[in-house]
């Protein structure tokens, strides 16, 4: 699909304004992130270093610990219920015997 360029009154070729050219340059620079191109190695190293130095790891650790605490509470509840069931089974077998 081709785009037709706007015509001027004297039918000369369309000339973009300097502002349009500058905007297109900025869009082209950002196109790498949109298209999934990898940033240069120096940029990758900087991003990785920032990632490790931020509170992200601390936040993740807090989330994992909170999740672990919930799981431990569920485990304790399941163990208590298991013990309750075992006691009931023992009571039933004692009444039979």
C-alpha positions as CSV (number, residue, x, y, z in Angstrom):
1,X,0.0,0.0,0.0
2,X,1.6,3.2,-1.1
3,X,0.9,6.6,0.4
4,X,0.3,9.5,-1.9
5,X,2.1,12.6,-1.0
6,X,0.1,15.8,-0.6
7,X,0.3,18.0,-3.7
8,X,1.1,21.7,-3.5
9,X,-0.5,24.3,-5.7
10,X,2.3,24.3,-8.2
11,X,2.5,20.5,-8.2
12,X,6.1,20.4,-6.8
13,X,7.2,17.4,-4.7
14,X,6.1,17.5,-1.1
15,X,8.8,18.9,1.3
16,X,8.3,18.1,5.0
17,X,8.9,20.9,7.5
18,X,12.1,20.9,9.7
19,X,9.8,20.1,12.6
20,X,8.4,17.1,10.9
21,X,11.8,15.8,10.0
22,X,13.0,16.2,13.6
23,X,9.9,14.4,14.8
24,X,10.5,11.5,12.3
25,X,14.1,11.3,13.5
26,X,12.9,10.9,17.1
27,X,10.4,8.3,16.1
28,X,13.1,6.4,14.3
29,X,15.4,6.5,17.3
30,X,12.6,5.0,19.5
31,X,11.7,2.5,16.9
32,X,14.3,0.1,18.2
33,X,12.5,-0.3,21.5
34,X,9.2,-0.8,19.7
35,X,10.5,-3.2,17.2
36,X,12.3,-5.3,19.9
37,X,15.8,-4.5,18.9
38,X,18.4,-4.9,21.7
39,X,20.0,-1.7,23.0
40,X,23.8,-1.5,22.6
41,X,25.9,-3.5,25.1
42,X,26.8,-0.5,27.2
43,X,23.1,0.3,27.5
44,X,22.3,-3.3,28.4
45,X,25.0,-3.3,31.1
46,X,23.7,0.0,32.5
47,X,20.1,-1.3,32.6
48,X,21.2,-4.5,34.2
49,X,23.2,-2.7,36.9
50,X,20.2,-0.4,37.7
51,X,18.0,-3.4,37.9
52,X,20.3,-5.0,40.5
53,X,20.8,-1.8,42.5
54,X,17.1,-0.8,42.7
55,X,14.6,-1.9,45.3
56,X,13.2,-4.4,42.9
57,X,15.1,-7.3,44.5
58,X,14.1,-6.2,48.0
59,X,10.5,-5.9,46.8
60,X,10.6,-9.4,45.3
61,X,12.1,-10.8,48.5
62,X,9.3,-9.3,50.5
63,X,6.7,-10.7,48.2
64,X,8.3,-14.2,48.3
65,X,8.4,-14.1,52.1
66,X,4.8,-13.0,52.4
67,X,3.8,-15.8,50.0
68,X,5.9,-18.3,52.0
69,X,4.2,-17.2,55.2
70,X,0.7,-17.8,53.6
71,X,1.8,-21.2,52.5
72,X,3.2,-22.1,55.9
73,X,-0.1,-21.1,57.5
74,X,-2.0,-23.3,55.0
75,X,0.4,-26.1,55.7
76,X,-0.1,-25.8,59.5
77,X,-3.9,-25.8,59.0
78,X,-3.7,-28.9,56.8
79,X,-1.5,-30.7,59.3
80,X,-4.0,-29.8,62.1
81,X,-6.9,-31.1,60.1
82,X,-4.9,-34.2,59.2
83,X,-4.3,-34.8,62.9
84,X,-8.0,-34.2,63.7
85,X,-9.0,-36.8,61.1
86,X,-6.5,-39.3,62.4
87,X,-7.9,-38.9,65.9
88,X,-11.5,-39.4,64.7
89,X,-10.5,-42.6,62.8
90,X,-8.8,-43.9,65.9
91,X,-11.9,-43.1,68.0
92,X,-14.1,-44.9,65.5
93,X,-11.9,-48.0,65.4
94,X,-11.8,-48.0,69.3
95,X,-15.6,-48.1,69.4
96,X,-15.7,-51.0,67.0
97,X,-13.2,-53.0,68.7
